[in-house]
Amino acid sequence: MNATAPDILLQLLRELGTHVLDPASVTIGGSLALMLDAPIVRHMDDVYLIHEIPEPLRREQALLASLAARYDLKFTLFQSHYLPEEWEKRTRSLGVYGKLTVRVIDSLDILAGKLFSRRTKDLDDVRLAFPRIDSVSLRERIRTSTTHFRRDASLLAAAMQNWYIVTGENQLP
């Protein structure tokens, strides 16, 4: 499969924004948000939105289905408990598309969350992104914003294993 280009997401958002009749806001996370900052390049299927699809978008089910088929990207939800503490303070604007306001979760927050995941696709994203990011800042984010992950023994074990695979270091920051 071909890699998903960042322009595809922007075109999708612009087209969706032309149909949104009432103001709505979404925050994008997941691998697609990483792709926007260019640390990873791969095929994406989902546009992960935090918490919920707002009502003005939910009313447009036929449009969402049509856009998903045409752009090969569907809107999917994920919960904030997969993100480091205080992630909300570090989101950035991706723009306003008609009445649709879009924010993006910081790449370091996404990577820190993926580090504590047991899913191999999350490990692969960390592996792909690590050579292209500010590793000092990622280490700091892991050190200061992952307390709630570290309380879960299985998540901590996953993070330690993933960190070792990615960096060769036995100690998690």
N, CA, C and O of each residue as an XYZ file, in Angstrom:
692
protein
N       0.835     -1.181      0.000
C       0.000      0.000      0.000
C       0.880      1.244      0.000
O       1.971      1.253      0.570
N       0.391      2.278     -0.641
C       1.123      3.528     -0.700
C       1.010      4.276      0.619
O       0.018      4.164      1.338
N       2.052      5.041      0.914
C       2.031      5.870      2.111
C       0.965      6.955      1.953
O       0.702      7.432      0.849
N       0.369      7.329      3.062
C      -0.625      8.387      3.069
C       0.102      9.723      3.132
O       0.894      9.955      4.045
N      -0.155     10.589      2.187
C       0.482     11.901      2.165
C      -0.274     12.860      3.078
O      -1.500     12.791      3.161
N       0.443     13.760      3.768
C      -0.242     14.733      4.630
C      -1.290     15.553      3.885
O      -2.300     15.941      4.471
N      -1.063     15.819      2.608
C      -2.028     16.600      1.833
C      -3.381     15.919      1.746
O      -4.404     16.593      1.636
N      -3.404     14.593      1.795
C      -4.677     13.862      1.735
C      -5.546     14.241      2.933
O      -6.740     14.502      2.783
N      -4.942     14.269      4.120
C      -5.709     14.660      5.304
C      -6.202     16.095      5.167
O      -7.361     16.380      5.471
N      -5.354     16.989      4.721
C      -5.755     18.389      4.598
C      -6.877     18.556      3.581
O      -7.794     19.349      3.796
N      -6.814     17.814      2.472
C      -7.905     17.859      1.489
C      -9.206     17.334      2.088
O     -10.276     17.904      1.877
N      -9.097     16.233      2.841
C     -10.267     15.669      3.512
C     -10.882     16.694      4.455
O     -12.097     16.892      4.454
N     -10.050     17.343      5.254
C     -10.557     18.332      6.206
C     -11.170     19.538      5.498
O     -12.197     20.060      5.932
N     -10.540     19.982      4.408
C     -11.098     21.111      3.657
C     -12.461     20.746      3.075
O     -13.402     21.538      3.135
N     -12.560     19.535      2.509
C     -13.843     19.131      1.931
C     -14.905     18.966      3.017
O     -16.038     19.420      2.861
N     -14.532     18.319      4.107
C     -15.471     18.162      5.212
C     -15.920     19.529      5.712
O     -17.105     19.740      5.972
N     -14.974     20.456      5.845
C     -15.295     21.793      6.336
C     -16.282     22.546      5.467
O     -17.004     23.410      5.963
N     -16.328     22.234      4.174
C     -17.298     22.917      3.302
C     -18.725     22.459      3.564
O     -19.674     23.109      3.126
N     -18.887     21.337      4.281
C     -20.217     20.790      4.558
C     -20.676     20.983      6.000
O     -21.845     20.761      6.312
N     -19.766     21.394      6.879
C     -20.127     21.554      8.285
C     -20.935     22.847      8.434
O     -20.458     23.929      8.092
N     -22.146     22.723      8.940
C     -23.047     23.874      9.031
C     -22.947     24.607     10.367
O     -23.197     25.810     10.435
N     -22.582     23.884     11.431
C     -22.460     24.478     12.758
C     -21.017     24.344     13.237
O     -20.327     23.396     12.865
N     -20.561     25.279     14.054
C     -19.176     25.198     14.538
C     -18.900     23.870     15.242
O     -19.714     23.375     16.021
N     -17.744     23.317     14.947
C     -17.309     22.059     15.567
C     -15.797     22.092     15.710
O     -15.095     22.738     14.932
N     -15.311     21.381     16.720
C     -13.870     21.277     16.956
C     -13.500     19.819     17.135
O     -14.227     19.051     17.765
N     -12.359     19.448     16.573
C     -11.817     18.103     16.751
C     -10.331     18.209     17.061
O      -9.676     19.189     16.708
N      -9.811     17.180     17.727
C      -8.379     17.078     17.984
C      -7.915     15.735     17.435
O      -8.439     14.681     17.797
N      -6.924     15.797     16.559
C      -6.400     14.606     15.891
C      -5.191     14.083     16.642
O      -4.318     14.846     17.057
N      -5.153     12.776     16.810
C      -4.011     12.114     17.427
C      -3.616     10.918     16.595
O      -3.939     10.836     15.410
N      -2.914      9.990     17.222
C      -2.526      8.766     16.549
C      -1.416      8.957     15.534
O      -0.760      9.997     15.488
N      -1.224      7.937     14.729
C      -0.116      7.922     13.766
C      -0.227      9.017     12.726
O       0.785      9.527     12.246
N      -1.438      9.379     12.378
C      -1.619     10.434     11.380
C      -1.080     11.767     11.889
O      -0.519     12.543     11.115
N      -1.243     12.036     13.161
C      -0.671     13.261     13.736
C       0.850     13.224     13.673
O       1.484     14.255     13.444
N       1.440     12.056     13.871
C       2.896     11.925     13.713
C       3.309     12.232     12.281
O       4.306     12.913     12.042
N       2.539     11.726     11.344
C       2.846     11.936      9.941
C       2.841     13.420      9.581
O       3.632     13.858      8.746
N       1.956     14.192     10.206
C       1.894     15.625      9.922
C       3.193     16.324     10.289
O       3.565     17.317      9.663
N       3.880     15.815     11.295
C       5.173     16.374     11.693
C       6.335     15.687     10.981
O       7.496     16.018     11.221
N       6.023     14.731     10.106
C       6.956     14.030      9.227
C       7.891     13.016      9.867
O       8.812     12.565      9.184
N       7.724     12.620     11.138
C       8.634     11.588     11.604
C       8.355     10.199     11.054
O       9.255      9.360     11.049
N       7.140      9.925     10.590
C       6.869      8.613     10.013
C       6.163      8.780      8.675
O       5.445      9.752      8.443
N       6.384      7.821      7.819
C       5.715      7.789      6.525
C       5.236      6.361      6.327
O       6.038      5.435      6.207
N       3.926      6.193      6.294
C       3.330      4.886      6.045
C       1.876      5.078      5.675
O       1.348      6.188      5.750
N       1.233      4.000      5.275
C      -0.186      4.063      4.936
C      -0.995      4.182      6.222
O      -0.730      3.481      7.198
N      -1.968      5.061      6.215
C      -2.869      5.238      7.355
C      -4.292      4.937      6.889
O      -4.664      5.239      5.755
N      -5.070      4.345      7.771
C      -6.475      4.066      7.484
C      -7.415      4.966      8.270
O      -8.554      5.199      7.865
N      -6.921      5.472      9.409
C      -7.794      6.148     10.353
C      -7.310      7.550     10.671
O      -6.110      7.822     10.723
N      -8.273      8.430     10.882
C      -8.027      9.746     11.462
C      -8.539      9.624     12.893
O      -9.747      9.642     13.128
N      -7.619      9.498     13.848
C      -8.016      9.303     15.235
C      -8.385     10.634     15.864
O      -7.582     11.566     15.903
N      -9.620     10.706     16.359
C     -10.120     11.882     17.055
C     -10.228     11.556     18.529
O     -10.650     10.464     18.910
N      -9.845     12.513     19.351
C      -9.897     12.294     20.788
C     -11.350     12.394     21.269
O     -12.059     13.339     20.925
N     -11.772     11.443     22.041
C     -13.038     11.384     22.767
C     -14.296     11.161     21.929
O     -14.990     10.164     22.127
N     -14.609     12.076     20.987
C     -15.879     11.923     20.286
C     -15.860     12.631     18.942
O     -15.041     13.512     18.683
N     -16.785     12.216     18.106
C     -17.044     12.943     16.869
C     -18.135     13.955     17.210
O     -19.220     13.559     17.636
N     -17.875     15.246     17.034
C     -18.859     16.253     17.435
C     -20.186     16.114     16.670
O     -20.222     15.622     15.542
N     -21.248     16.551     17.301
C     -22.596     16.429     16.748
C     -22.717     16.965     15.319
O     -23.339     16.300     14.489
N     -22.154     18.135     14.990
C     -22.293     18.603     13.603
C     -21.696     17.638     12.571
O     -22.124     17.629     11.417
N     -20.729     16.840     12.969
C     -20.165     15.823     12.063
C     -20.981     14.541     12.101
O     -21.181     13.900     11.069
N     -21.451     14.166     13.275
C     -22.260     12.937     13.400
C     -23.518     13.017     12.554
O     -24.001     12.000     12.055
N     -24.052     14.224     12.391
C     -25.261     14.397     11.577
C     -24.994     14.113     10.102
O     -25.931     13.944      9.322
N     -23.732     14.062      9.722
C     -23.353     13.909      8.315
C     -22.815     12.510      8.015
O     -21.775     12.371      7.371
N     -23.517     11.474      8.477
C     -23.035     10.096      8.326
C     -22.802      9.708      6.867
O     -21.800      9.064      6.556
N     -23.700     10.086      5.980
C     -23.532      9.744      4.558
C     -22.299     10.435      3.993
O     -21.537      9.836      3.235
N     -22.109     11.684      4.359
C     -20.922     12.412      3.914
C     -19.654     11.773      4.458
O     -18.691     11.583      3.715
N     -19.640     11.437      5.750
C     -18.460     10.803      6.349
C     -18.138      9.477      5.660
O     -16.970      9.168      5.427
N     -19.153      8.705      5.338
C     -18.939      7.431      4.641
C     -18.379      7.669      3.239
O     -17.473      6.963      2.799
N     -18.913      8.647      2.556
C     -18.432      8.972      1.208
C     -16.974      9.444      1.241
O     -16.158      9.026      0.420
N     -16.662     10.317      2.199
C     -15.284     10.813      2.318
C     -14.321      9.680      2.685
O     -13.202      9.621      2.175
N     -14.757      8.792      3.564
C     -13.913      7.661      3.967
C     -13.573      6.793      2.763
O     -12.436      6.345      2.614
N     -14.546      6.561      1.917
C     -14.310      5.743      0.724
C     -13.408      6.459     -0.274
O     -12.525      5.839     -0.866
N     -13.620      7.735     -0.461
C     -12.842      8.480     -1.457
C     -11.424      8.765     -1.017
O     -10.501      8.695     -1.828
N     -11.228      9.087      0.259
C      -9.899      9.455      0.753
C      -9.170      8.275      1.403
O      -7.992      8.380      1.747
N      -9.866      7.169      1.565
C      -9.314      5.985      2.223
C      -8.884      6.294      3.656
O      -7.895      5.753      4.152
N      -9.634      7.160      4.302
C      -9.398      7.527      5.702
C     -10.755      7.629      6.398
O     -11.651      8.329      5.928
N     -10.895      6.928      7.516
C     -12.148      7.037      8.266
C     -11.858      7.611      9.650
O     -10.780      7.424     10.213
N     -12.857      8.317     10.176
C     -12.727      8.888     11.508
C     -12.966      7.801     12.544
O     -13.953      7.068     12.478
N     -12.051      7.706     13.502
C     -12.088      6.718     14.560
C     -11.808      7.441     15.874
O     -11.112      8.457     15.890
N     -12.338      6.930     16.954
C     -12.143      7.570     18.256
C     -11.078      6.873     19.074
O     -10.861      5.668     18.945
N     -10.414      7.655     19.922
C      -9.558      7.078     20.955
C      -9.668      7.932     22.199
O     -10.065      9.095     22.135
N      -9.316      7.351     23.322
C      -9.487      8.021     24.609
C      -8.174      8.617     25.106
O      -7.092      8.117     24.800
N      -8.290      9.681     25.868
C      -7.103     10.411     26.330
C      -6.271      9.636     27.349
O      -5.126     10.009     27.605
N      -6.810      8.570     27.937
C      -5.987      7.829     28.900
C      -4.812      7.125     28.221
O      -3.949      6.575     28.904
N      -4.767      7.134     26.892
C      -3.621      6.599     26.163
C      -2.521      7.646     25.971
O      -1.498      7.360     25.348
N      -2.724      8.844     26.496
C      -1.778      9.938     26.312
C      -1.132     10.328     27.635
O      -1.705     10.090     28.698
N       0.051     10.922     27.579
C       0.724     11.388     28.800
C      -0.062     12.492     29.510
O      -0.964     13.107     28.941
N       0.305     12.719     30.755
C      -0.334     13.770     31.534
C      -0.158     15.131     30.847
O       0.870     15.416     30.234
N      -1.190     15.946     30.974
C      -1.212     17.331     30.495
C      -1.024     17.468     28.987
O      -0.540     18.498     28.517
N      -1.395     16.456     28.237
C      -1.270     16.506     26.779
C      -2.059     17.669     26.184
O      -1.664     18.236     25.166
N      -3.185     18.026     26.827
C      -4.050     19.083     26.293
C      -3.300     20.407     26.140
O      -3.565     21.173     25.214
N      -2.370     20.667     27.047
C      -1.618     21.932     27.031
C      -0.645     22.013     25.863
O      -0.138     23.091     25.551
N      -0.381     20.888     25.218
C       0.651     20.864     24.172
C       0.079     20.650     22.765
O       0.842     20.462     21.817
N      -1.242     20.676     22.616
C      -1.807     20.546     21.264
C      -1.510     21.818     20.481
O      -1.207     22.868     21.046
N      -1.607     21.688     19.166
C      -1.394     22.858     18.305
C      -2.505     22.908     17.267
O      -3.151     21.903     16.972
N      -2.706     24.085     16.729
C      -3.742     24.273     15.716
C      -3.271     23.704     14.383
O      -2.130     23.911     13.970
N      -4.164     22.990     13.722
C      -3.917     22.568     12.343
C      -4.657     23.491     11.384
O      -4.383     23.498     10.184
N      -5.597     24.268     11.917
C      -6.294     25.240     11.090
C      -7.788     25.204     11.286
O      -8.329     24.399     12.043
N      -8.438     26.111     10.571
C      -9.896     26.190     10.568
C     -10.345     25.949      9.138
O      -9.884     26.608      8.206
N     -11.249     24.997      8.981
C     -11.750     24.582      7.678
C     -13.253     24.834      7.680
O     -14.027     24.019      8.182
N     -13.660     25.966      7.116
C     -15.052     26.364      7.226
C     -15.368     26.607      8.687
O     -14.745     27.451      9.332
N     -16.340     25.866      9.213
C     -16.695     25.987     10.630
C     -16.053     24.891     11.484
O     -16.398     24.727     12.654
N     -15.129     24.152     10.897
C     -14.449     23.060     11.594
C     -13.067     23.515     12.056
O     -12.203     23.832     11.238
N     -12.867     23.543     13.365
C     -11.573     23.887     13.958
C     -10.848     22.590     14.285
O     -11.414     21.692     14.908
N      -9.583     22.497     13.858
C      -8.830     21.255     14.033
C      -7.552     21.536     14.817
O      -6.800     22.459     14.505
N      -7.329     20.721     15.839
C      -6.089     20.756     16.620
C      -5.414     19.396     16.470
O      -6.043     18.409     16.089
N      -4.124     19.369     16.777
C      -3.333     18.142     16.658
C      -2.569     17.924     17.965
O      -2.027     18.863     18.547
N      -2.538     16.682     18.407
C      -1.797     16.315     19.606
C      -0.306     16.330     19.279
O       0.105     15.909     18.198
N       0.485     16.810     20.208
C       1.929     16.899     20.045
C       2.530     15.521     19.765
O       2.162     14.532     20.400
N       3.444     15.469     18.824
C       4.070     14.200     18.426
C       4.766     13.495     19.583
O       4.719     12.269     19.677
N       5.406     14.251     20.460
C       6.088     13.615     21.587
C       5.100     12.949     22.535
O       5.406     11.911     23.122
N       3.917     13.539     22.689
C       2.886     12.907     23.515
C       2.402     11.607     22.872
O       2.189     10.605     23.555
N       2.234     11.638     21.570
C       1.805     10.421     20.871
C       2.867      9.337     21.006
O       2.547      8.186     21.300
N       4.121      9.699     20.794
C       5.201      8.711     20.892
C       5.343      8.163     22.303
O       5.565      6.965     22.483
N       5.217      9.021     23.299
C       5.303      8.546     24.688
C       4.176      7.563     24.973
O       4.401      6.534     25.610
N       2.974      7.865     24.511
C       1.856      6.935     24.703
C       2.082      5.619     23.982
O       1.801      4.552     24.527
N       2.590      5.691     22.759
C       2.850      4.481     21.977
C       3.967      3.640     22.601
O       3.966      2.415     22.475
N       4.903      4.283     23.264
C       5.977      3.543     23.908
C       5.420      2.608     24.985
O       5.959      1.522     25.203
N       4.356      3.021     25.651
C       3.768      2.224     26.729
C       2.701      1.254     26.216
O       1.946      0.688     27.006
N       2.640      1.068     24.936
C       1.657      0.173     24.329
C       2.252     -1.220     24.112
O       3.458     -1.377     23.922
N       1.393     -2.204     24.143
C       1.807     -3.584     23.850
C       1.586     -3.938     22.384
O       1.902     -5.052     21.965
N       1.049     -3.004     21.597
C       0.766     -3.282     20.191
C       2.030     -3.106     19.346
O       2.758     -2.125     19.495
N       2.276     -4.069     18.462
C       3.485     -3.994     17.630
C       3.431     -2.812     16.664
O       4.475     -2.246     16.338
N       2.245     -2.426     16.199
C       2.185     -1.283     15.289
C       2.580      0.006     16.000
O       3.116      0.913     15.363
N       2.330      0.109     17.299
C       2.777      1.281     18.049
C       4.297      1.264     18.225
O       4.950      2.300     18.102
N       4.852      0.100     18.509
C       6.308     -0.024     18.571
C       6.924      0.365     17.234
O       7.928      1.077     17.194
N       6.330     -0.096     16.148
C       6.858      0.244     14.820
C       6.837      1.746     14.573
O       7.772      2.285     13.981
N       5.782      2.432     15.018
C       5.742      3.888     14.869
C       6.867      4.557     15.662
O       7.504      5.489     15.171
N       7.107      4.087     16.873
C       8.197      4.652     17.680
C       9.538      4.379     17.002
O      10.395      5.261     16.942
N       9.719      3.174     16.497
C      10.961      2.838     15.802
C      11.193      3.743     14.596
O      12.299      4.244     14.393
N      10.143      3.951     13.796
C      10.267      4.778     12.597
C      10.529      6.245     12.936
O      11.303      6.915     12.253
N       9.894      6.733     13.974
C       9.990      8.159     14.312
C      11.263      8.502     15.077
O      11.782      9.609     14.929
N      11.773      7.594     15.882
C      12.856      7.920     16.809
C      14.074      8.570     16.138
O      14.602      9.540     16.683
N      14.539      8.088     14.995
C      15.710      8.740     14.391
C      15.430     10.159     13.880
O      16.364     10.904     13.583
N      14.180     10.525     13.777
C      13.807     11.807     13.168
C      13.293     12.843     14.164
O      12.881     13.932     13.763
N      13.310     12.523     15.437
C      12.761     13.441     16.428
C      13.858     13.930     17.367
O      14.990     13.448     17.329
N      13.507     14.881     18.197
C      14.403     15.370     19.243
C      14.340     14.369     20.399
O      13.429     14.416     21.226
N      15.313     13.471     20.442
C      15.264     12.395     21.439
C      15.424     12.922     22.859
O      14.914     12.312     23.799
N      16.118     14.037     23.036
C      16.255     14.626     24.369
C      14.883     15.071     24.876
O      14.544     14.843     26.037
N      14.102     15.700     24.013
C      12.750     16.133     24.402
C      11.836     14.947     24.648
O      11.011     14.984     25.561
N      11.968     13.886     23.844
C      11.152     12.694     24.083
C      11.506     12.073     25.429
O      10.618     11.682     26.187
N      12.784     11.983     25.724
C      13.200     11.436     27.020
C      12.605     12.239     28.177
O      12.142     11.674     29.169
N      12.625     13.557     28.034
C      12.068     14.417     29.076
C      10.558     14.208     29.208
O      10.034     14.149     30.321
N       9.867     14.098     28.090
C       8.414     13.876     28.126
C       8.117     12.544     28.813
O       7.205     12.460     29.635
N       8.879     11.508     28.483
C       8.680     10.202     29.114
C       8.940     10.293     30.613
O       8.200      9.730     31.420
N       9.993     11.003     30.970
C      10.376     11.121     32.378
C       9.346     11.895     33.199
O       9.080     11.545     34.349
N       8.764     12.947     32.612
C       7.924     13.853     33.400
C       6.417     13.652     33.236
O       5.646     14.140     34.062
N       5.985     12.954     32.205
C       4.546     12.942     31.909
C       3.929     11.555     31.790
O       2.839     11.414     31.236
N       4.599     10.540     32.295
C       4.059      9.179     32.133
C       3.839      8.470     33.467
O       3.845      7.240     33.527
N       3.647      9.231     34.518
C       3.467      8.646     35.847
C       2.306      7.655     35.881
O       2.433      6.570     36.449
N       1.182      8.020     35.279
C       0.007      7.133     35.323
C       0.242      5.842     34.547
O      -0.308      4.803     34.912
N       1.048      5.881     33.485
C       1.385      4.648     32.763
C       2.265      3.739     33.625
O       2.087      2.521     33.642
N       3.200      4.339     34.328
C       4.178      3.571     35.113
C       3.535      2.823     36.273
O       4.118      1.871     36.790
N       2.353      3.237     36.685
C       1.651      2.554     37.785
C       1.103      1.197     37.373
O       0.813      0.358     38.226
N       0.962      0.976     36.077
C       0.462     -0.289     35.545
C       1.671     -1.146     35.165
O       2.409     -0.812     34.238
N       1.867     -2.240     35.880
C       3.059     -3.075     35.695
C       3.187     -3.580     34.258
O       4.294     -3.637     33.725
N       2.079     -3.945     33.629
C       2.176     -4.470     32.266
C       2.538     -3.365     31.266
O       3.282     -3.615     30.317
N       2.023     -2.152     31.468
C       2.399     -1.044     30.588
C       3.857     -0.655     30.795
O       4.573     -0.366     29.836
N       4.289     -0.650     32.045
C       5.687     -0.340     32.328
C       6.609     -1.384     31.697
O       7.639     -1.029     31.123
N       6.255     -2.646     31.794
C       7.061     -3.707     31.179
C       7.107     -3.530     29.661
O       8.161     -3.698     29.048
N       5.976     -3.194     29.061
C       5.941     -2.959     27.606
C       6.847     -1.793     27.235
O       7.600     -1.873     26.264
N       6.777     -0.712     28.002
C       7.604      0.465     27.709
C       9.086      0.144     27.841
O       9.890      0.569     27.011
N       9.446     -0.594     28.867
C      10.858     -0.946     29.059
C      11.353     -1.806     27.901
O      12.454     -1.597     27.392
N      10.544     -2.767     27.490
C      10.923     -3.610     26.357
C      11.006     -2.794     25.077
O      11.972     -2.922     24.325
N      10.012     -1.959     24.820
C      10.004     -1.139     23.615
C      11.182     -0.162     23.593
O      11.812      0.037     22.554
N      11.474      0.442     24.742
C      12.594      1.381     24.829
C      13.910      0.663     24.522
O      14.762      1.190     23.807
N      14.064     -0.529     25.063
C      15.270     -1.305     24.788
C      15.382     -1.626     23.296
O      16.462     -1.513     22.716
N      14.283     -2.022     22.682
C      14.301     -2.357     21.253
C      14.695     -1.125     20.434
O      15.512     -1.225     19.519
N      14.123      0.023     20.754
C      14.347      1.236     19.974
C      15.733      1.830     20.225
O      16.399      2.266     19.286
N      16.171      1.849     21.484
C      17.404      2.577     21.829
C      18.581      1.684     22.214
O      19.733      2.113     22.157
N      18.295      0.454     22.602
C      19.352     -0.405     23.139
C      19.656     -0.132     24.597
O      20.578     -0.719     25.164
N      18.884      0.757     25.211
C      19.106      1.114     26.625
C      18.186      0.292     27.515
O      17.009      0.105     27.206
N      18.737     -0.199     28.630
C      17.969     -1.024     29.550
C      17.120     -0.217     30.517
O      16.206     -0.762     31.137
N      17.402      1.063     30.657
C      16.716      1.907     31.628
C      15.790      2.893     30.925
O      16.212      3.617     30.023
N      14.547      2.916     31.336
C      13.580      3.868     30.805
C      13.882      5.245     31.425
O      14.193      5.330     32.613
N      13.792      6.310     30.632
C      14.051      7.647     31.199
C      13.112      7.956     32.358
O      13.193      9.034     32.947
